[in-house]
Amino acid sequence: MSNNEDWLKSLITKTPQEGRELAITMARKTIGAIQSDPEIKKELREKYARDAGQLIASAEVVALEFQTVAAANNYWK
């Protein structure tokens, strides 16, 4: 990230729900780091919001991030 914001203190969460929310945040931060121009992001968002394939791809990114968080939390066992 360009602004050196220290937002990810830990992958450890109390519940799977918190883990999912963290995974969504991680995915959003990753996309924001890759495409930092807000105008381009707005333009792209309008396109993928109507494209089922791109929405599914976005969900896959969140799922991958959730796998990381779940593993870090020993799957909340």
PyMOL commands that set and color helices and strands:
alter all, ss='L'
color gray80, all
select helices_A, chain A and resi 16-34+38-48+52-72+74-76
alter helices_A, ss='H'
color red, helices_A
deselect
rebuild
show_as cartoon
